[in-house]
Amino acid sequence: MYVYVYDQYQGGREGRRTTERLARRCAEMYIMEERLRVGTVSSEILRTPKGKPYFKEVPVEFSVSHTGSLWVCAMDTEPVGIDVQAFRKCRQVKIAKRFYTPDEQEYAAAMGEAGFFQIWTRKEAYVKYTGEGLTSDMKFFSTLKNDSVSFVDFDIRENVKGSCCMKEKRELWIRNLI
């Protein structure tokens, strides 16, 4: 699985268009690196009824996330979810009680800020993997005791946690977009 990183992302009104342009670029790089014979990347990115993006005619799965100017995209031939989050001030205990299972709350309390954001990125990566999005009840599943999926956690920058969710654990290959 490849994770592509772009350091100059600017969201705002053009955020979705920029994301789609970058996702197409990542797909082209992924297809080339994996030597897939799938033709060219469709300029059209469609969305499932719950918002999960996919390419109309290219059998490549992808997931995107951003925090500040950092934008990431995971690409694979199997379903994948990715999330990144810069550490920031928030009501961690209150958020954990609302969205985390008891074992995740304990983990976050023991591991501090890094543990809190690790669980958060796993939660978001999981709902992107399933295609349910943030509309699903995030407290009903534990990212620490889940045998149906695997997580690969990474630190993409200082004070920025990231997680990928996939069916079976695989190595991540990180590539920078220029």
N, C-alpha and C positions, 0 to 999 in steps of 0.2 A: 504494500500500500504506500502511496506517495502522499506527502503533505507539502503543498506549495505555499510559500510565505511571500507576502507583498507588504512592504514597510511604509508605503505612502498612500494608504487608503484615506479617502475623504468621503464620508457618507453624505448626509444631507439629501437634497432633492435629487441628486444624480446617483445616489448610493445603489439603487437596484440596477440601473443601467451599467454602472461600473462593475458591480458584482457579476452580472451576466457576461460582460466582456472578458473579465478576468477568468471566470469559470470556463469559458470557451477556450481561452489560451491554455489553461491548465489541462483541459481535456486533450488538446492537440499535442502538448508535451507528453502527457501520459501515454497516449496512443503511440507516439513515436518511441518513447523509452521502452515500452512493453512490446513493441513491434506487433501491435494488434492490426488485423486486417479488417477494418470496419468502415473504410471510406472517410469522408470528411465530416467534421463536426457541424451539425446543423446550427444555423444561426438562431433557431427558435428553442427557447427553454420553456418547457411547460411546467405546470404544477398540479399535484394531486389535489383532490377536494380539500385536504387539510393543509395544503401549502408546501409539500415537499417538492423541491425542484428536480427535474429530470430532462435529459435531452430527448428530443422527439425520435430521432432515428439512430442514435449511437448507444450501444449496450455498455455504457460506462456509468457507474454510480458515483455520486459526489455529494459532498456536504460542505457548507461554508460557515464561517464565523468571523467576527471582528471585534476588536476592543481598541478604542482609540484609533491610531493610524495603522495598527497591525491587522492584516486580513489574512486568513488562512483558508485553504481548500484541501479536503481529503478526496482522493480519487482511487477507485478500485473497480474491479469487475463484480464485486459482491456489495450488498448494502453496507453503508458506513454512516456514522454520525461523528461530527467534530464540534468542539467548542473550545474557545479560549477566553480567558477573563483576567484582566489586570486587577491586582489587589486594589481595593478601594475601601474607604470608610463606609460601613453599613451596620445595621443592627444584626450582627451575626447570630446571636442567641435567638432572637425573635424569628428571624428567617429560618434558622435550623428547626425550631419547634414547629413552624408552619409547613415546611416542605421536606424535612429529613425524617427518615425512620429513626427509632431509638438507637440502633447501632451506629447509624451515621452521625447522630447528635453526639454520642459518646466519642466517636473518632474525631469529629471536628473540635470538641472541647479539649481533647488530649493533644491534638496536633496544632492547635492554634489557627492563625490566619491561613497558613498554607493548607492545612487540612480542610478548613471550611471551603476554600475555593477549589480544592481538588474534588470534593464531593459535588459542588455546584457544577463544575464543568462536566463531570461524569453524568449528572442528571440531565443536563442539556444535550450532551452528546447522545445519550440513550433515547430521548424523545425525538431527536433528529433521525437516529437510526431506524426507529420504528415508524417514523412518519406521522406520529401522533401530534407532535408539536407541543408547545407549552400549555395547550388546552387540557392535556391529560393531568390526572392527579399525581403529582410528583412524589407524594408521600406513600403511595401504595407499593413502591418497589425500592429495594435496597441495592445500591451500586456496590456494596461490599459483599453481599451474600446473594449474588445472582449467577446461577450456573448456566443460564440460557445465552449469555453474551460474555464477551471479554472486553476489557478496557486496557488501553495503553496510555499511560500518563506521561506528560513531558513538560519541561520548562522551556518555553520558546525564547524568553527573555527573562531578565531578573524581575521578580515580582509579577510574572505572568504565567498562570497555570494553563495547561491544555490537556484535553483528553480526547481520545478516539474510542468509539464503540463499534464493535464488529462481532460477527458470529464466533469466529475462531481467532485467537490471538496471532498476529503476524507482526513482522518487523516493519517499522516506519522508515521510509526514506524521505528525508526533508530536503526540499529544493527551494532556492530563492528565485522569485520572479524579479526581473529587472525592468 
